[in-house]
């Protein structure tokens, strides 16, 4: 598993009080892990700080709400990690 | 301060956009119906209003930094410490530093001073949303000018 996954899974486990072993690359942050919007604010802040990025949550949420993409695209752990990696790469 | 109207900030004293900080002055009123209940014969500014004062200082800072494109709503208060009592008639200084602007949220550190003494502090998190209507935005701009938010940050 990637370092990105380990970091994000650790953040979610600690922030949302979810057992670390329950978080897998296939987990959907909302549907499977039950992270609500307020907890996701904590997660987003921790991810932003850990990776030095600004996760575009508003854009992602808008795309999902408008039906342009499935929420899996942004909120399944392996896809979330991939998006974070892309944001970090763009930063360099 | 007009406690019954949740107007906690009287005047912006300084706003530093580079440092992302704001300092504001507030005078606790001598009398308010709130003091009749909190507490009878022993009036104290409620702790939740100490937190609200810090939150509003940070809120004005965020609106100024974003030129009133969004309105911040209080979402979370972390590590709040209410160190001492605040009584009617006390002048206060509220200070806030914007520590992170995320996508749809922001985080500020707030501090409240009575004279030189730190009386309260908290990390405050906000949800940022578009103004729900133009009337509210205009009202906030009016209040911003009334509390002397620098005009450069007030874009009608």
Interface residues (C-beta under 8 A of the other chain):
Chain A: X38 X41 X42 X44 X45 X48 X49 X54 X55 X56 X57 X58 X59 X61
Chain B: X75 X76 X100 X101 X102 X103 X104 X105 X107 X125 X127
